[in-house]
Amino acid sequence: MNKISSPPFVIGVAGGSGSGKSTVSQQVLASFGADMVSVVMQDDYYCDQTHLTPEIRRQQNYDHPQAFDWPLLVQHVQALCNGEAIAMPEYDFTIDNRSDRTIPVKPAPVIVIEGLFALYDADLRDMMSLKIFVDTASDIRFIRRMQRDITERARSVESVVGQYLDTVRPMHKQFIEPTKRYADVIIPHGANGPAVDMITTKVASVIGQLKRS
């Protein structure tokens, strides 16, 4: 599928770190398949930091909106909406920088944009047909984040706790939590079954309409 005949149904999935955003996105993908759903991960759009030393990279605030390459993210989503494939950057959290690889993402009838700040940028929101905020208790989010960072990103307990207190928690309150007001749907208690079922039912309806058009 290189071109799409109708404008895609774009879904934004936002929420705090460890809230369950990926679970929502992956369940939508699993329900309809890669031919029908493409996922854009905002985590892969952290700014290129090749010009910085590893020590300075580790000191950056990765929970601030300025940590992301917004022009590239908006450009790529616009391209997908226009039926064009993209080469999404791949971010390597173990080196705090983009890897030398890219991830091919093809256009699809449904595009999911997942990330902490998925609902932050007005240009992105304007392209969305459905805006979702996954709302999960802070203690649950912290535990999930710690488990993920230790097992997947080679982090120590001390560094995870320090980052959470220094940047994750205050940035969530200042920048992420306020984007909840833009959401069409707020999923309480994380990616709970009934809420996800409601979303997949909506997506199924949209896909059905696209197939008939």
NUMIZA-961539 format. One line per 8 residues: for each residue x, y, z of N, C-alpha, C, O. Coordinates in steps of 0.02 Angstrom, whole numbers, plus 32768, in hexadecimal, padded with zeros to 4 digits. Example, Ala and Ser with C-alpha at 12.3 -4.5 7.8 and 13.67 -1.06 7.14 Angstrom:
2
8294/7EE4/8186/8267/7F1F/8186/8294/7F5B/8186/82C8/7F5A/81A7; 8282/7F90/8162/82AC/7FCB/8165/8285/8002/818A/829E/8039/8192
// end
This chain:
213
802A/7FC4/8000/8000/8000/8000/802C/803E/8000/8049/8050/8034; 8032/805F/7FC7/805C/809A/7FC1/8033/80D9/7FC5/804C/810D/7FDB; 7FF4/80D5/7FAF/7FC9/810F/7FB1/7F87/80FB/7FD2/7F72/80C2/7FCE; 7F67/812A/7FF2/7F26/811D/8010/7EF4/814B/7FEF/7F02/8186/7FE3; 7EB9/8130/7FE0/7E87/8155/7FB9/7E62/8188/7FE3/7E4C/81BB/7FC8; 7E5B/817C/8023/7E37/81AA/804F/7E66/81C2/8086/7E97/81A0/8097; 7E58/81FD/80A2/7E82/8214/80DA/7E81/81E2/8113/7E4C/81C6/8123; 7EB9/81D5/8132/7EBB/81A3/8168/7E99/81BC/81A7/7E91/81F8/81B1
7E86/818D/81D0/7E6A/819B/8212/7EA5/819D/8242/7EC2/8169/8251; 7EB6/81D9/825B/7EF1/81E2/8284/7EDE/81E3/82CE/7EB3/820A/82E2; 7EFE/81B9/82F5/7EF0/81B4/833D/7F2D/81CA/8363/7F64/81B2/8357; 7F24/81F8/8392/7F5A/820B/83BF/7F50/81E9/8402/7F1A/81EC/841F; 7F85/81C9/841C/7F82/81A6/845C/7FB6/81C4/848A/7FF2/81B7/8482; 7FA1/81EC/84BA/7FCE/820E/84E8/7FC4/81F3/852F/7F96/81CD/853D; 7FF1/8209/855C/7FED/81F5/85A2/8033/81F4/85C0/8064/81F7/859C; 8036/81F0/8601/8076/81F0/8623/809F/81B2/8615/8086/8180/85FB
80DF/81B5/8628/810C/817C/8620/80F2/8141/8649/80E6/8148/8685; 80E9/8107/8628/80D0/80CC/864A/8085/80CA/8652/806B/80A2/8679; 8062/80F5/862E/8019/80F7/8636/7FF4/80BF/8613/7FBC/80AE/8626; 8013/80A3/85DF/7FF1/806F/85B8/7FE3/8084/8571/7FBB/8064/854F; 8004/80B9/8559/7FFB/80D1/8515/800B/809A/84E2/7FE6/808E/84B3; 8044/8079/84ED/805A/8046/84BE/8028/800C/84BB/801E/7FEE/8486; 800A/7FFB/84F4/7FD9/7FC5/84F5/7F9D/7FD6/84CA/7F85/7FAC/84A4; 7F86/8014/84CF/7F4E/802A/84A5/7F60/8026/845B/7F3C/800A/8433
7F9A/8042/844A/7FB0/8044/8404/7FB9/7FFD/83E9/7FA4/7FEE/83B1; 7FD9/7FD2/840F/7FE7/7F8F/83F7/7FA7/7F65/83F1/7FA3/7F39/83C6; 7F76/7F72/841B/7F37/7F4D/8415/7F10/7F63/83D7/7EF0/7F3A/83B7; 7F14/7FA3/83C7/7EF5/7FBA/8389/7F18/7F9A/834D/7EF8/7F83/831E; 7F5B/7F9A/834F/7F82/7F7B/8319/7F72/7F30/8313/7F69/7F17/82DC; 7F70/7F0E/834C/7F64/7EC6/834B/7F1D/7EB6/8332/7F12/7E81/8314; 7EEE/7EE2/8340/7EA9/7ED5/832D/7E9E/7EDA/82E1/7E73/7EB8/82C6; 7EC6/7F04/82BF/7EB8/7F11/8279/7EF3/7F02/824A/7EE9/7EFE/820E
7F2E/7EFA/8265/7F67/7EE6/823D/7F8E/7F21/821F/7F75/7F59/821B; 7FCC/7F11/820A/7FF9/7F45/81F2/7FE3/7F63/81AF/7FF8/7F9A/819F; 7FBA/7F41/8189/7FA2/7F5D/814A/7F6F/7F94/8156/7F66/7FC0/812B; 7F4E/7F92/818E/7F19/7FC3/819D/7F2F/7FF8/81CE/7F12/802F/81CF; 7F62/7FEA/81F6/7F76/8018/822B/7FC2/8023/8229/7FE9/7FF3/8227; 7FD7/8062/822A/801D/8073/8231/8026/809A/8272/7FFC/80C5/8282; 805C/808C/8296/8068/80AC/82D7/80A7/80D7/82D2/80DB/80C0/82BD; 80A0/8116/82E7/80D9/8144/82EB/80E8/814F/8334/80BE/8166/835B
8125/813D/8348/8139/8142/838E/815E/8183/839A/8194/818F/837E; 8142/81AE/83C4/8163/81EE/83D1/81A7/81E4/83F3/81D3/820D/83EB; 81B0/81AE/8418/81EF/819F/8439/8229/819D/8408/8262/81AB/841A; 821B/818B/83C9/8250/8187/8398/8261/81CC/837A/828F/81D2/8352; 823D/81FF/838E/8249/8242/8374/826B/8270/83A6/8265/82AD/83A2; 828F/8252/83D6/82BB/827C/83FF/82EF/829B/83D1/8303/827E/839F; 8304/82D7/83E2/8334/82FB/83B8/8375/82D4/83B0/838B/82B1/83DE; 8393/82DA/8375/83D5/82BD/8369/8408/82E0/8397/840C/831D/8398
842F/82B8/83BB/845F/82D4/83EB/84A6/82BE/83DC/84D0/82B9/8409; 84B3/82B0/839D/84F6/8299/8389/852B/82CC/839C/8564/82B9/83AA; 851A/830B/839C/854B/8340/83AA/855C/8345/83F5/8589/836B/8408; 8538/8320/8420/8544/8324/8468/856A/82E7/8480/8565/82B1/8463; 8591/82EF/84B5/85B5/82B7/84D3/8583/828B/84F8/854E/82A3/850C; 8593/824B/8503/8566/821F/8529/8555/823B/856E/851D/8232/8585; 8585/825B/858E/8578/8276/85D1/8543/82AD/85CE/8517/82B0/85F9; 8548/82D9/859D/8518/8310/8598/84D4/82F5/8583/84A0/830E/859A
84D3/82C3/8557/8493/82A5/8543/846C/828B/857F/8430/8294/8584; 8490/826B/85AD/846F/824E/85E8/8451/8283/8615/8424/8275/863C; 8468/82C1/860F/8450/82F6/863A/8415/831C/861C/83F9/8349/863D; 8400/830B/85DF/83CA/832F/85BE/8386/831F/85DE/837D/82E9/85FC; 8358/834D/85D8/8314/8343/85F1/82EA/8325/85B9/82D3/8348/858C; 82DF/82E3/85BD/82BC/82BF/8588/8270/82C0/8591/824B/82A2/856B; 8259/82E3/85C5/8212/82E7/85D2/81F6/832D/85C5/81BF/833E/85DA; 821E/8355/85A1/8209/8399/858E/81F7/8398/8543/8217/8374/851D
81C5/83BF/852F/81B3/83C0/84E7/81ED/83D1/84B9/81EF/83B9/8481; 821C/83FA/84D0/8253/840E/84A6/8284/83D6/8497/82B1/83DE/846E; 827C/839D/84B8/82A8/8364/84AB/8298/8342/8468/82BE/8317/8452; 8260/8354/8449/8249/8331/840D/8254/835B/83CE/8254/8398/83CF; 825D/8337/8397/8265/8355/8355/821F/835E/8336/8209/8336/830E; 81FE/8393/834B/81B9/839F/8335/81B2/83A8/82E9/8184/838C/82CC; 81DD/83D0/82C9/81D5/83D8/8281/81D7/8396/825A/81AF/838C/822D; 8205/8369/826D/8209/8329/824B/81CC/82FE/8259/81B2/82DD/822B
81B5/82FE/8297/817A/82D6/82A8/813D/82EE/8281/8119/82C6/8264; 8131/832F/8281/80F8/834A/825C/80FE/833C/8212/80CE/8329/81F1; 813A/8344/81F7/8146/8337/81B0/8136/82EF/819F/8118/82E1/816B; 814B/82C0/81C9/8140/8279/81BC/80F6/8267/81C0/80DE/8240/8198; 80D3/8282/81F1/808C/8273/81F6/8066/8290/81BA/8039/8270/819F; 8079/82CC/81A5/805A/82E9/8169/8067/82BE/812C/803A/82B5/8102; 80A4/82A4/8126/80B4/8278/80EE/8088/823A/80EE/806E/8226/80BA; 8080/821A/8128/8056/81DF/812D/800E/81F0/811A/7FEC/81C9/80F8
7FF6/822A/8130/7FB2/823F/811F/7FAA/824B/80D4/7F73/8245/80B9; 7FE1/825B/80B3/7FE1/8265/806B/7FEE/8225/8044/7FF5/8226/8007; 7FF1/81ED/8068/7FFC/81AD/8047/8044/819D/8037/8052/8173/800C; 8073/81BE/8059/80BA/81B3/804C/80DB/818C/8086/80CD/819A/80C0; 8105/815D/8075/812A/8137/80A8/8160/8163/80C6/8177/8193/80A7; 8174/8153/8104/81A7/8179/8126/81DD/814A/8141/81D2/810E/8148; 8217/8167/8150/824D/8143/8172/8251/8161/81B9/8275/8192/81C4; 822D/8143/81E7/822B/815C/822C/826F/8150/824D/828B/811A/8248
828A/8183/8270/82C9/8177/8293/82C1/8143/82CA/828A/8138/82E3; 82F7/8123/82DB/82F6/80F2/8312/8322/810D/834B/835D/811A/8341; 8304/8116/8385/8328/8131/83BD/8343/80F9/83E9/831F/80C9/83F8; 8381/80FE/83FE/83A1/80CC/8428/83A9/80EA/846E/83D4/8115/8479; 8381/80D3/849D/8382/80F0/84E1/83C0/80DC/8508/83CF/80FB/853B; 83E3/80AA/84F1/8420/8096/8515/845A/80C6/8507/848A/80C8/852E; 8456/80ED/84D1/848A/811E/84C1/846E/8165/84C0/8493/8194/84B1; 842D/816D/84D1/840E/81AF/84D2/8415/81D4/8490/8425/820F/848E
840A/81AF/845A/8411/81CE/8418/83EF/81A2/83E3/83E0/8167/83F0; 83E4/81BE/83A9/83CB/8196/8372/83FF/8163/835C/843B/816F/835E; 83E6/8129/8348/8413/80F8/832B/841F/810A/82E2/8404/813B/82C9; 8447/80E3/82C0/8455/80F0/8279/8423/80CC/824C/842C/80C9/820F; 83EE/80B1/826A/83BA/808E/8244/837A/80B8/8243/8370/80E4/826D; 834F/80A9/8214/830C/80C7/8211/82D9/808F/820C/82E9/8056/81FC; 829A/80A0/821B/8264/8070/821A/8233/8083/81E2/8216/80BA/81E5; 822A/8058/81B0/81FA/8069/817B/81B2/8067/8195/819E/8036/81B4
818D/809B/8187/8146/809D/819A/811E/80B0/815B/812B/80E3/813C; 80EF/8086/8149/80C9/8093/810D/8086/80B4/811F/806E/80AC/8157; 8067/80D7/80F0/8025/80F4/80FD/7FF1/80BE/8106/7FF8/8087/80EA; 7FBE/80CC/812C/7F89/809C/813A/7F48/80C1/8147/7F4A/80FE/8154; 7F10/809F/8145/7ED0/80C1/8153/7ECB/80DE/8199/7EA8/810F/81A4; 7EF0/80BF/81C9/7EF1/80D7/820E/7F39/80E4/8222/7F64/80B9/821A; 7F46/811F/823C/7F88/8132/8254/7F83/8142/829E/7F5B/816C/82B2; 7FAC/8121/82C7/7FAD/812D/830F/7FED/8153/8320/8024/813C/8310
7FE6/818C/8340/8020/81B2/8359/8021/81A9/83A4/7FF4/81BF/83C8; 8056/8188/83BD/8059/8178/8404/8094/819C/8424/80CB/819A/840A; 8088/81BD/845D/80BF/81DC/8480/80A8/8207/84BA/806E/8218/84C1; 80D8/8219/84E5/80CA/8243/851F/80A6/8283/8509/8076/8298/8529; 80BD/82A1/84D2/80A4/82E1/84BC/807C/82DB/847B/807C/830A/8453; 805B/82A3/8471/8035/829A/8434/8000/82CF/842A/7FEE/82DF/83F1; 7FE5/82EB/8461/7FB1/831D/845C/7FCB/8364/8469/7FA4/8392/8472; 800C/836C/846C/802A/83AC/8480/802B/83DF/8446/801C/8419/8450
803D/83C8/840B/8048/83F5/83D3/8008/8401/83AC/7FE6/83D1/8399; 7FF8/8440/83A0/7FB9/8452/837D/7FB8/8437/8336/7F83/8421/831F; 7FF1/8437/8313/7FF2/841E/82CE/7FE2/83D3/82CC/7FBF/83BC/829F; 7FFC/83AE/82FD/7FEC/8366/8300/7FA3/835C/8311/7F80/8334/82F2; 7F8B/8381/8342/7F44/8379/8356/7F15/8387/831C/7EE1/8366/8315; 7F26/83B8/82F3/7EFB/83C9/82BA/7EF5/8390/8288/7EC4/838D/8263; 7F25/8363/8288/7F22/8329/825A/7EFE/82ED/8278/7EF3/82BC/8255; 7EEC/82F1/82B7/7ECF/82B7/82DA/7E83/82B5/82D4/7E61/82E8/82D8
7E6A/8279/82CA/7E22/826D/82CA/7E09/8257/830F/7DCF/8261/831F; 7E36/823B/8337/7E24/8224/837A/7E60/8230/83A7/7E97/8219/8399; 7E54/8253/83DF/7E8A/8262/840E/7E7C/823F/8450/7E47/8248/846E; 7EAD/8217/8466/7EA5/81EC/84A1/7EDA/81FE/84D5/7F14/8208/84C4; 7EC5/8202/8513/7EF5/820A/854B/7EEC/81CF/857A/7EB6/81C3/8594; 7F23/81AA/8585/7F22/8170/85B2/7F36/8188/85F7/7F6F/819D/8602; 7F07/8185/8626/7F0F/81A2/8668/7F1A/816A/869B/7EEE/8142/86A7; 7F56/8168/86B8/7F68/8133/86E7/7F87/8151/8725/7FAB/8182/8722
7F79/8133/875F/7F93/814B/879F/7FDF/8150/879D/8001/8126/877F; 7FFA/8184/87BE/8042/8191/87BA/806C/8159/87D7/80A3/814C/87BD; 8055/8137/880B/807E/8101/8827/8083/80C6/87F7/80B8/80A7/87F1; 804D/80B7/87D4/804F/8081/87A2/807E/8094/8769/80A6/806B/8752; 807A/80D2/8752/80A5/80E9/871C/80EF/80E5/8730/8119/80D1/8708; 80FE/80F8/876E/8144/80F7/8784/815E/80AF/8786/8196/80A3/8770; 8137/8082/87A0/814D/803C/87A4/8159/8020/875E/818C/7FFE/8752; 812C/802D/8730/8134/8015/86EC/8172/8032/86CC/8197/8010/86A9
817D/8074/86D7/81B7/8095/86BA/81F8/8077/86D5/8227/806B/86AF; 81FA/806B/8716/8236/804E/8733/8244/8009/8716/827D/7FF9/8704; 8211/7FE0/8712/821A/7F9C/86F7/8233/7F9F/86AF/8260/7F7A/869C; 8216/7FCB/8687/822A/7FD1/8641/8271/7FEB/863A/8298/7FCE/8614; 8282/8020/865E/82C4/803F/8656/82FC/8011/866D/8332/8012/8651; 82EF/7FE9/86A1/8322/7FBB/86B9/832C/7F81/8689/8364/7F6F/8679; 82F5/7F64/8671/82F9/7F29/8647/8309/7F38/85FE/832C/7F12/85DD; 82EE/7F70/85E4/82F5/7F7E/859C/8329/7FB3/858C/8342/7FB5/8554
833A/7FDE/85BC/8365/8016/85AD/83A4/8018/85D7/83C8/804A/85D8; 83B2/7FE1/85F9/83F1/7FD9/861E/83FC/8011/8651/8434/8029/8659; 83C7/8025/8673/83CC/805B/86A4/83D1/803E/86EA/83BB/8006/86F7; 83EF/8065/8718/83F2/8050/875E/83B5/806B/8783/8394/809A/876C; 83A5/804D/87BD/836D/8064/87E5/8378/80AD/87F8/834A/80D6/87F6; 83B5/80BD/880C/83C3/8101/8823/83B8/8135/87EB/839D/816A/87F8; 83CC/8125/87AE/83C4/8154/8777/837A/815D/8765/8365/8194/8753; 8354/8126/8769/830C/812A/8759/82E8/8156/878C/82C0/8181/877A
82F7/814A/87CC/82D7/8171/8801/82EB/81BA/87FC/82C0/81E7/8802; 832B/81C7/87F1/8342/820C/87EB/8322/8231/87B2/830D/826A/87B9; 831D/8210/8778/82FE/8230/873E/82B4/823C/874B/8298/8270/8737; 8294/820D/876C/824C/8215/8779/823F/8252/87A5/8212/8279/8797; 8267/825A/87D9/825D/8293/8807/8272/82D5/87E7/8253/8309/87F3; 82A8/82D4/87BF/82C3/8312/87A4/829B/832C/8768/828F/8368/8763; 8286/82FF/873C/8266/8316/86FE/8223/82F5/86EE/81F4/8317/86DB; 821E/82B3/86F7/81E1/8290/86E0/81A3/82AA/8704/8172/82BC/86E4
81A6/82AB/8746/816B/82C0/876C/8159/830A/8760/8120/8319/8751; 818A/8339/8767/8177/837F/875C/8163/838D/8714/8136/83B6/8709; 8183/836D/86E2/8170/8379/869D/812B/835D/868D/8106/8378/8664; 811A/8325/86AD/80D7/8309/86A4/80A2/833B/86BB/8071/8347/8698; 80AE/8357/86F5/807D/8387/8711/807A/83C7/86E7/8044/83E3/86DD; 80B3/83DD/86CE/80B5/841D/86AA/809E/8417/8661/807C/8444/8648; 80B0/83E1/863F/80A5/83DD/85F7/8076/83A6/85E0/804F/83B0/85B2; 807B/836B/85FF/8055/8331/85E5/800E/8330/85FF/7FDE/832B/85D8
8006/8335/8640/7FC3/8334/865E/7F94/8369/863F/7F5A/835A/8634; 7FAC/83A6/8632/7F7F/83D8/8614/7F65/83C6/85CF/7F31/83E0/85BB; 7F87/839A/85A9/7F6E/8389/8567/7F30/835D/856A/7F10/8350/8537; 7F1F/8347/85A6/7EE2/831F/85AE/7EA5/8346/8596/7E74/8328/857F; 7EA8/8388/859A/7E6E/83B1/8586/7E60/83AD/853C/7E29/83BF/8525; 7E91/8397/8515/7E86/8392/84CD/7E68/834E/84B9/7E54/8345/847F; 7E65/831F/84E7/7E51/82DB/84D7/7E06/82D6/84C8/7DDD/82F6/84EA; 7DF6/82AE/8497/7DB0/829C/848A/7D9B/8263/84B9/7D61/825F/84CD
7DCC/8238/84C9/7DBF/81FF/84F4/7DF6/81FC/8529/7E31/81FE/8518; 7DE4/81F6/8568/7E13/81EB/859E/7E09/81A5/85B8/7DD3/8193/85CF; 7E3E/817C/85B4/7E3B/8137/85CC/7E53/8135/8613/7E8F/813E/8620; 7E28/8128/8643/7E3D/8125/8689/7E5B/80E1/869A/7E4C/80AF/867A; 7E84/80E0/86CD/7EA1/80A2/86E7/7ECA/807D/86B2/7ECB/8040/86B0; 7EED/80A3/8687/7F17/8083/8655/7EEF/8066/861C/7EB5/8078/8611; 7F0E/8038/85F8/7EEF/801B/85BD/7EBD/7FE5/85D1/7EC9/7FA9/85C6; 7E85/7FF9/85F0/7E54/7FC8/8606/7E2D/7FAC/85CB/7E23/7FCE/8599
7E17/7F6E/85D3/7DF7/7F4A/859D/7DBB/7F6C/857D/7DBA/7F73/8540; 7D89/7F80/85A4/7D4E/7FA0/8585/7D5F/7FDE/855D/7D42/7FE8/8527; 7D8D/8007/8575/7D9F/8044/8551/7DC1/8033/850F/7DB2/8051/84DB; 7DEF/8003/8510/7E12/7FEF/84D3/7DE1/7FD0/84A2/7DE6/7FDB/8466; 7DB2/7FA9/84BB/7D7F/7F8B/8490/7D56/7FC2/846D/7D45/7FBC/8432; 7D46/7FF7/8492/7D21/802F/8475/7D48/804F/843C/7D2B/8060/8408; 7D89/8057/8447/7DB3/8077/8414/7DB9/804A/83D6/7DB4/8062/839E; 7DC4/8009/83E0/7DCB/7FDC/83A7/7D89/7FD7/8381/7D89/7FCE/8344
7D51/7FDC/83A4/7D0F/7FDC/8382/7D09/8019/8355/7CF0/8015/831D; 7D1F/8053/836E/7D1E/8090/8346/7D4B/8089/8309/7D38/809C/82D2; 7D86/806F/8313/7DB5/8066/82DB/7D98/8036/82A8/7D9E/8041/826C; 7D79/8000/82BF/7D5A/7FD0/8291/7D25/7FF1/8267/7D1E/7FE3/822C; 7CFE/801E/8286/7CCA/8042/8261/7CEA/806F/822B/7CD2/8071/81F3; 7D20/8092/823E/7D42/80BD/820E/7D5E/8095/81D4/7D56/80A8/819A; 7D7F/805D/81E3/7D9B/8033/81AE/7D64/8019/8181/7D6C/8017/8144; 7D2C/8006/819E/7CF4/7FEF/8175/7CDB/8025/8146/7CCB/8016/810C
7CD7/8062/815D/7CC2/8099/8133/7CF4/80A6/80FB/7CE1/80B3/80C2; 7D35/80A2/810C/7D68/80AD/80D9/7D65/8077/80A3/7D6F/8086/8068; 7D58/8039/80B6/7D54/8004/8086/7D18/800C/8058/7D1A/7FF8/801D; 7CE2/8029/8072/7CA5/8032/8049/7CAA/8070/801C/7C84/8076/7FEB; 7CD7/809E/802C/7CDB/80DC/8006/7D03/80D4/7FC6/7D0B/8103/7FA0
// end
